[in-house]
Amino acid sequence: MRHALIVDDDVDGASTMAALVELENFSVATAHSLKAARQQIALHPPDVVLLDLRLPDGSGIELFDDSELVSRAVIVLITGYASLETSIQALRLGAADYLLKPVQLKQLQGVLSRVIPPSALVGEVQEMTTTLARSGNFGELWGRASPMLRVYGQISRVAGTAVTVFITGESGTGKELVAKTVHELSRRRSQPFLAVNCGAISPTLLESEFFGHEKGSFTGADRAHPGFFERARGGTLFLDEITEMPQELQVKLLRVLETGSFFRVGSTALQTADVRVVAATNRSPMQAMAEGRLREDLLYRLNVFPIEMPPLRERLDDVPLLAEHFLADFCRREGQHKRFTPQALTALCTYRWPGNVRELRNAILRAYVMTVDEHITAEWLPVGAGDGQPTGMAAGAGESSPPCVVLPVGISMAVAERHLILATLRHFQGQKERTAGTLGISLKTLYNRLKEYGNEAFPPGPGGLS
């Protein structure tokens, strides 16, 4: 039978919690001070420690100095302050999760269901590291360049904790794959991974989609509807393009993160938010905050453990590995073997990939479809000019390069971005896919920006947008 140790100076609270833990088939011991906790750990090494940080003879943080305990036991914080700096510090030191006081049975059951020894998680990371050396992939992420090795190290460090992760990077760099890898290496892996694009949901449905609603709570609500927090319960909720979320919903999201609970629309029944939140954006978070797109308090609540994804142009050594991986996948699915010529791989490595890994994958798919025989040449691949700047597809050599955009000093980043997007869009005669690829943003992001710009994005005449 697995053994739990409850360390809390609240004698009645510890006794109540012990009774709840016993219902989950654990043996239980309690300690009301650091000294008593150390005695219990020596007497009967626990599999899980439920730890209050505020103890009469010191801080529970001190138990993290016991490296043997940290490597063997799952340490779960008990706190009345989810955003307390000491709680964040403990999570960074290796605490697996936290429980808010007063502890709810469902929260406790969820934590106890995720008790996986830290040594087991370390073993999985070591196995993935071995795979990386052999085949070049770390979970669903591919690449051996030093910027990616740094990302793998960060994932390995944070995945086994309950720390909120904030992923930044240009569109197409693989932020969702980072979130998935964090989930797969976490104690929540057996529960759902739910990805949500915050910029792709109708503003009128946002609150209902996130928190759910009861039947009859508004016109058209003909049945109860579980929201994202309920559908991801026990697992990971990935909030992509978080800077596109309206301010009023950011306030409610912040409250959920701080209290661990929420209400369905039209309900007074409190729901438990048992999810790990991973957020992402292709904007600079500080710039988004300065522009009023992201609340400062929400940014600091999300940005506990930042991971920055490098653009593909900063790891061009990974291009052949990625290209071969995508080609092998297409060949396997389509049942027709094809391979790159050396000249084709060279062409791929001289292109700057403004659309990042997503653009590379799409380029390989196009070349696979367009190539008649077994050998994929540079004919259908993007190629780089002598200065390393993109010139478009090899088959379209007559196309002119995009013009320079001259901007006055002192304008805001938002205005500069609008000028750049619209100039690029007009250069490509309204072709949104080419515009997004050249700018290194997703089509969804481009559509969101054009919606903001209104009629300015749609010039009259035959050169209108497609």
Wavefront OBJ file of the C-alpha trace (Angstrom):
o trace
v 0.000 0.000 0.000
v 1.268 3.463 -0.850
v 2.038 5.739 2.079
v 1.141 9.421 2.511
v 2.536 11.946 4.978
v 0.480 15.043 5.834
v 2.550 17.931 7.205
v 0.255 20.662 8.570
v 0.186 22.540 11.884
v -3.637 22.619 11.711
v -4.341 19.491 13.771
v -8.043 19.261 12.892
v -7.408 19.977 9.218
v -4.664 17.346 9.051
v -6.920 14.778 10.736
v -9.769 15.458 8.282
v -7.405 15.235 5.330
v -5.939 11.978 6.641
v -9.403 10.426 6.685
v -9.966 11.505 3.065
v -6.581 10.149 1.966
v -7.298 6.783 3.604
v -10.427 6.498 1.445
v -8.093 6.506 -1.588
v -6.286 3.359 -0.333
v -3.240 5.047 1.192
v -1.738 4.485 4.609
v -1.380 7.856 6.344
v 0.810 9.568 8.927
v 0.557 13.173 10.128
v 3.139 15.670 11.378
v 2.518 19.158 12.729
v 6.066 20.550 12.562
v 9.252 20.243 10.510
v 10.912 18.201 13.259
v 8.012 15.741 13.398
v 7.941 15.542 9.589
v 11.622 14.585 9.433
v 11.042 11.913 12.068
v 8.124 10.449 10.110
v 10.135 10.493 6.849
v 12.952 8.545 8.546
v 10.505 6.107 10.165
v 8.365 5.376 7.083
v 9.511 6.946 3.769
v 6.369 8.313 2.079
v 5.259 7.999 -1.538
v 3.441 11.346 -1.323
v 3.852 14.324 1.013
v 0.996 16.821 1.465
v 2.952 19.821 2.725
v 1.871 23.076 4.324
v 4.569 25.728 3.899
v 3.777 27.605 7.121
v 4.924 25.520 10.090
v 5.669 26.578 13.695
v 9.392 25.738 13.511
v 10.141 26.922 9.962
v 9.036 26.774 6.336
v 8.026 23.592 4.561
v 10.439 24.718 1.832
v 13.234 23.293 4.005
v 12.108 19.734 3.248
v 13.218 20.255 -0.358
v 16.807 20.167 0.923
v 16.335 16.406 1.379
v 17.392 15.250 -2.104
v 16.441 11.641 -1.380
v 12.906 12.681 -0.430
v 12.545 14.900 -3.529
v 13.718 12.099 -5.840
v 11.471 9.457 -4.269
v 8.252 11.146 -3.127
v 5.615 13.267 -4.839
v 5.427 16.527 -2.882
v 2.116 18.399 -3.024
v 1.730 21.860 -1.483
v -1.212 22.768 0.729
v -1.772 26.508 0.562
v -4.439 29.143 0.934
v -2.593 31.356 -1.536
v -2.168 29.815 -4.999
v -0.159 32.771 -6.259
v 2.040 33.143 -3.175
v 5.700 33.583 -4.119
v 6.791 30.801 -1.772
v 4.374 28.426 -3.519
v 5.922 29.278 -6.879
v 9.376 28.771 -5.392
v 8.420 25.330 -4.100
v 6.945 24.352 -7.462
v 10.203 25.347 -9.118
v 12.126 23.268 -6.590
v 10.187 20.183 -7.610
v 6.742 20.151 -5.982
v 4.406 18.157 -8.193
v 1.163 20.015 -7.508
v -0.706 22.127 -5.004
v -4.018 21.987 -3.145
v -5.987 25.071 -2.109
v -7.402 25.333 1.403
v -10.011 24.305 2.280
v -9.073 21.108 0.443
v -11.883 19.720 -1.718
v -12.331 15.964 -2.072
v -12.311 16.081 -5.892
v -9.073 18.090 -5.899
v -7.470 15.656 -3.475
v -8.632 12.638 -5.475
v -7.197 14.159 -8.638
v -3.803 14.776 -7.025
v -3.616 11.293 -5.503
v -4.567 9.691 -8.831
v -1.474 11.311 -10.374
v 1.093 9.949 -7.922
v 3.976 8.841 -10.139
v 7.439 8.547 -8.514
v 9.793 11.315 -9.667
v 12.368 8.663 -10.526
v 9.945 7.211 -13.097
v 9.565 10.604 -14.787
v 13.362 11.036 -14.823
v 13.678 7.619 -16.480
v 11.247 8.636 -19.218
v 13.215 11.815 -19.917
v 16.432 9.803 -20.128
v 14.787 7.418 -22.603
v 13.645 10.360 -24.747
v 17.140 11.831 -24.598
v 18.521 8.527 -25.906
v 15.984 8.630 -28.738
v 17.041 12.197 -29.510
v 20.662 11.151 -29.937
v 19.653 8.249 -32.175
v 16.868 9.643 -34.380
v 16.753 13.399 -33.729
v 13.352 13.708 -32.061
v 12.268 14.510 -28.508
v 8.659 13.429 -28.306
v 6.888 15.151 -31.202
v 9.620 17.774 -31.563
v 12.450 17.321 -34.060
v 15.896 18.886 -34.135
v 19.344 18.671 -32.600
v 20.450 22.320 -32.920
v 21.499 23.987 -29.659
v 18.366 26.215 -29.409
v 16.203 23.086 -29.473
v 18.388 21.280 -26.929
v 17.729 24.205 -24.609
v 13.968 23.812 -25.157
v 14.170 20.066 -24.416
v 16.008 20.799 -21.185
v 13.321 23.260 -20.118
v 10.534 20.794 -20.946
v 12.297 18.067 -18.970
v 12.587 20.348 -15.960
v 9.010 21.637 -15.866
v 6.867 18.770 -17.174
v 6.698 16.834 -13.900
v 5.542 19.862 -11.899
v 2.267 21.797 -11.798
v 3.959 25.038 -12.850
v 2.109 27.099 -15.459
v 4.073 27.252 -18.718
v 4.058 30.219 -21.115
v 5.363 29.439 -24.613
v 6.383 32.254 -26.933
v 7.650 32.227 -30.508
v 6.721 33.028 -34.081
v 3.844 31.251 -35.819
v 4.776 27.869 -37.164
v 7.616 27.168 -34.715
v 5.826 24.317 -32.917
v 4.405 25.854 -29.734
v 1.523 23.373 -29.576
v 3.973 20.476 -29.923
v 5.869 21.848 -26.920
v 2.616 21.929 -24.951
v 1.802 18.345 -25.994
v 5.271 17.143 -24.984
v 4.924 18.834 -21.592
v 1.589 17.049 -21.176
v 2.939 13.646 -22.238
v 5.782 13.889 -19.713
v 3.511 15.071 -16.900
v 1.491 13.205 -14.310
v -1.651 14.272 -16.189
v -0.838 12.300 -19.342
v -3.728 9.832 -18.950
v -6.256 12.697 -18.977
v -7.245 15.002 -21.881
v -5.018 17.465 -23.696
v -7.297 20.204 -25.016
v -5.946 22.897 -27.362
v -7.939 26.140 -27.672
v -7.229 28.982 -30.115
v -8.332 32.055 -28.184
v -8.512 34.129 -31.368
v -10.833 31.762 -33.213
v -13.859 31.809 -30.897
v -16.794 34.150 -31.355
v -16.700 36.859 -28.641
v -20.351 36.201 -27.827
v -19.602 32.547 -27.033
v -16.292 32.929 -25.181
v -17.559 32.694 -21.606
v -19.864 29.790 -22.439
v -17.086 27.932 -24.291
v -14.595 28.341 -21.461
v -16.840 27.756 -18.456
v -19.877 25.982 -19.928
v -23.526 26.850 -19.460
v -26.736 25.411 -18.038
v -29.817 24.597 -20.077
v -31.973 27.695 -20.534
v -29.281 30.106 -19.334
v -29.661 32.150 -22.535
v -31.571 32.048 -25.821
v -30.555 28.958 -27.749
v -29.152 27.098 -24.732
v -31.404 24.070 -25.199
v -29.102 21.769 -23.222
v -26.307 21.946 -20.657
v -22.863 22.427 -22.150
v -19.516 21.609 -20.470
v -16.820 24.212 -21.113
v -13.124 23.815 -21.792
v -12.207 23.626 -18.101
v -14.606 20.725 -17.553
v -13.658 18.899 -20.759
v -9.963 19.109 -19.868
v -10.517 18.121 -16.227
v -7.541 16.261 -14.833
v -5.468 17.067 -17.915
v -3.885 20.038 -19.691
v -5.635 23.074 -21.201
v -3.519 24.715 -23.906
v -4.535 28.335 -24.526
v -2.998 29.384 -27.845
v -2.932 33.042 -28.967
v -3.750 34.121 -25.408
v -3.190 37.774 -26.366
v -6.297 37.595 -28.594
v -8.545 36.900 -25.598
v -10.854 39.836 -24.718
v -9.976 41.739 -21.567
v -13.226 40.865 -19.786
v -12.531 37.155 -20.191
v -8.916 37.626 -19.081
v -10.252 38.883 -15.746
v -12.360 35.735 -15.307
v -9.507 33.463 -16.394
v -7.239 35.092 -13.816
v -9.797 34.438 -11.095
v -10.040 30.758 -12.074
v -6.254 30.415 -11.948
v -6.129 32.031 -8.512
v -9.096 30.231 -6.905
v -9.109 26.917 -8.769
v -12.866 27.154 -9.285
v -15.517 28.669 -11.556
v -19.255 28.795 -12.291
v -21.064 27.663 -15.412
v -23.065 30.413 -17.090
v -26.489 30.366 -15.474
v -25.430 28.238 -12.483
v -24.630 28.849 -8.813
v -22.900 25.484 -8.352
v -19.149 25.878 -7.874
v -17.023 23.786 -10.258
v -13.435 22.663 -9.597
v -10.852 23.685 -12.219
v -8.526 20.684 -12.034
v -6.393 21.495 -15.082
v -2.837 22.489 -15.832
v -2.795 25.614 -17.990
v -0.200 26.065 -20.723
v -0.480 29.349 -22.640
v 1.177 30.565 -25.845
v 1.458 33.637 -28.033
v 3.257 34.681 -31.212
v 3.474 38.259 -29.926
v 5.980 39.714 -27.504
v 4.189 39.363 -24.131
v 5.604 42.647 -22.822
v 4.597 44.438 -26.024
v 1.108 42.912 -25.836
v 0.831 44.140 -22.254
v 1.997 47.639 -23.250
v -0.596 47.720 -26.047
v -3.394 46.661 -23.696
v -3.871 43.246 -25.294
v -2.778 41.286 -22.222
v -3.477 42.201 -18.611
v -0.368 42.696 -16.517
v -1.676 40.568 -13.630
v -2.608 37.723 -15.990
v 0.791 37.882 -17.709
v 2.626 37.440 -14.419
v 0.255 34.637 -13.378
v 0.874 32.764 -16.644
v 4.560 33.540 -17.104
v 5.833 31.382 -14.239
v 7.972 29.204 -16.510
v 8.619 30.771 -19.943
v 9.772 28.709 -22.923
v 10.776 30.521 -26.112
v 10.657 28.571 -29.370
v 13.417 29.522 -31.835
v 12.495 30.416 -35.437
v 13.678 27.931 -38.050
v 16.125 30.450 -39.538
v 18.080 30.254 -36.266
v 18.466 26.481 -36.549
v 18.952 25.843 -40.251
v 21.116 22.817 -39.399
v 17.853 21.068 -38.458
v 16.261 21.627 -41.888
v 17.539 18.376 -43.504
v 16.405 16.340 -40.483
v 12.965 17.956 -40.486
v 12.620 17.639 -44.267
v 13.488 13.936 -44.210
v 11.063 13.392 -41.333
v 8.190 15.079 -43.182
v 9.009 13.280 -46.435
v 9.108 9.890 -44.707
v 5.701 10.628 -43.190
v 4.201 11.551 -46.577
v 5.728 8.478 -48.235
v 4.331 6.229 -45.520
v 0.829 7.706 -45.838
v 0.722 7.883 -49.634
v 2.506 4.589 -50.292
v 4.948 6.001 -52.862
v 8.636 6.299 -52.026
v 10.457 9.481 -53.006
v 13.735 11.045 -51.923
v 15.575 14.353 -52.081
v 18.500 14.986 -54.374
v 21.554 16.567 -52.680
v 20.832 19.783 -54.594
v 17.298 19.853 -53.180
v 18.539 19.593 -49.590
v 21.043 22.362 -50.279
v 18.260 24.585 -51.637
v 16.194 23.966 -48.501
v 19.079 25.051 -46.290
v 19.599 28.360 -48.131
v 16.012 29.546 -47.616
v 15.133 31.628 -44.548
v 11.709 30.034 -43.820
v 9.623 33.029 -42.680
v 6.743 30.623 -41.991
v 9.039 28.383 -39.922
v 8.502 24.627 -39.544
v 4.892 24.869 -40.736
v 6.038 26.430 -44.010
v 8.739 23.773 -44.406
v 6.215 20.975 -43.971
v 3.853 22.523 -46.515
v 6.730 23.033 -48.979
v 7.766 19.370 -48.669
v 4.172 18.234 -49.208
v 3.851 20.412 -52.320
v 7.139 19.127 -53.719
v 6.072 15.539 -53.021
v 2.811 16.015 -54.895
v 4.371 17.867 -57.832
v 7.312 15.473 -58.328
v 6.431 12.779 -60.856
v 9.370 10.411 -60.443
v 11.310 9.225 -57.399
v 13.740 12.140 -57.091
v 12.615 15.438 -55.561
v 14.705 18.231 -57.050
v 14.845 21.944 -56.275
v 12.283 22.703 -58.999
v 9.314 22.779 -56.627
v 11.126 23.932 -53.491
v 11.704 27.433 -52.091
v 15.273 28.551 -52.741
v 17.508 31.183 -51.161
v 19.109 34.112 -52.984
v 22.806 34.789 -52.706
v 22.289 36.947 -49.605
v 20.227 34.259 -47.920
v 16.926 36.097 -48.253
v 13.819 34.333 -49.580
v 12.971 34.717 -53.263
v 9.900 32.481 -53.507
v 9.434 29.186 -55.381
v 12.021 28.162 -57.943
v 9.324 27.786 -60.566
v 8.328 31.447 -60.140
v 11.682 33.050 -60.805
v 10.120 36.019 -62.609
v 8.341 37.271 -59.509
v 9.641 40.490 -57.971
v 10.851 40.749 -54.406
v 8.596 42.483 -51.880
v 9.192 46.257 -51.707
v 10.673 47.990 -48.681
v 8.241 49.502 -46.178
v 9.462 52.852 -44.800
v 8.026 53.735 -41.389
v 8.382 57.012 -39.469
v 10.222 57.018 -36.154
v 7.988 57.133 -33.090
v 4.934 55.206 -34.276
v 3.632 52.411 -32.077
v 4.425 48.742 -32.723
v 0.744 48.092 -33.464
v 0.681 50.748 -36.201
v 3.987 49.498 -37.638
v 2.603 45.973 -37.707
v -0.530 47.158 -39.540
v 1.533 48.949 -42.210
v 3.745 45.874 -42.715
v 0.849 43.428 -42.967
v -1.163 45.551 -45.384
v 1.861 46.346 -47.583
v 2.745 42.665 -47.815
v -0.864 41.721 -48.537
v -1.094 44.238 -51.384
v 2.258 43.152 -52.805
v 0.924 39.599 -53.093
v -2.344 40.905 -54.583
v -4.437 39.788 -51.648
v -3.146 36.195 -51.479
v -3.452 35.498 -47.773
v -1.482 32.235 -47.647
v 1.579 33.832 -49.261
v 1.222 36.906 -47.061
v 1.065 34.842 -43.861
v 4.002 32.675 -44.957
v 6.181 35.652 -45.805
v 5.381 37.397 -42.525
v 5.874 34.224 -40.502
v 2.386 34.240 -38.988
v -0.510 31.787 -39.159
v -3.506 32.293 -41.432
v -5.709 32.585 -38.338
v -3.539 35.389 -37.006
v -3.642 37.147 -40.371
v -7.438 36.901 -40.509
v -7.652 38.266 -36.953
v -5.500 41.267 -37.879
v -7.471 41.968 -41.083
v -10.689 41.856 -39.104
v -9.251 44.517 -36.793
v -8.218 46.720 -39.726
v -11.688 46.630 -41.296
v -12.168 48.239 -44.740
v -8.562 49.433 -44.836
v -7.511 45.839 -45.529
v -9.773 45.537 -48.595
v -8.830 47.976 -51.359
v -11.424 48.499 -54.106
v -10.969 47.446 -57.698
v -9.934 44.270 -59.528
v -6.911 43.803 -57.271
v -9.150 43.009 -54.302
v -8.376 40.232 -51.835
v -8.839 36.547 -52.460
l 1 2 3 4 5 6 7 8 9 10 11 12 13 14 15 16 17 18 19 20 21 22 23 24 25 26 27 28 29 30 31 32 33 34 35 36 37 38 39 40 41 42 43 44 45 46 47 48 49 50 51 52 53 54 55 56 57 58 59 60 61 62 63 64 65 66 67 68 69 70 71 72 73 74 75 76 77 78 79 80 81 82 83 84 85 86 87 88 89 90 91 92 93 94 95 96 97 98 99 100 101 102 103 104 105 106 107 108 109 110 111 112 113 114 115 116 117 118 119 120 121 122 123 124 125 126 127 128 129 130 131 132 133 134 135 136 137 138 139 140 141 142 143 144 145 146 147 148 149 150 151 152 153 154 155 156 157 158 159 160 161 162 163 164 165 166 167 168 169 170 171 172 173 174 175 176 177 178 179 180 181 182 183 184 185 186 187 188 189 190 191 192 193 194 195 196 197 198 199 200 201 202 203 204 205 206 207 208 209 210 211 212 213 214 215 216 217 218 219 220 221 222 223 224 225 226 227 228 229 230 231 232 233 234 235 236 237 238 239 240 241 242 243 244 245 246 247 248 249 250 251 252 253 254 255 256 257 258 259 260 261 262 263 264 265 266 267 268 269 270 271 272 273 274 275 276 277 278 279 280 281 282 283 284 285 286 287 288 289 290 291 292 293 294 295 296 297 298 299 300 301 302 303 304 305 306 307 308 309 310 311 312 313 314 315 316 317 318 319 320 321 322 323 324 325 326 327 328 329 330 331 332 333 334 335 336 337 338 339 340 341 342 343 344 345 346 347 348 349 350 351 352 353 354 355 356 357 358 359 360 361 362 363 364 365 366 367 368 369 370 371 372 373 374 375 376 377 378 379 380 381 382 383 384 385 386 387 388 389 390 391 392 393 394 395 396 397 398 399 400 401 402 403 404 405 406 407 408 409 410 411 412 413 414 415 416 417 418 419 420 421 422 423 424 425 426 427 428 429 430 431 432 433 434 435 436 437 438 439 440 441 442 443 444 445 446 447 448 449 450 451 452 453 454 455 456 457 458 459 460 461 462 463 464 465 466
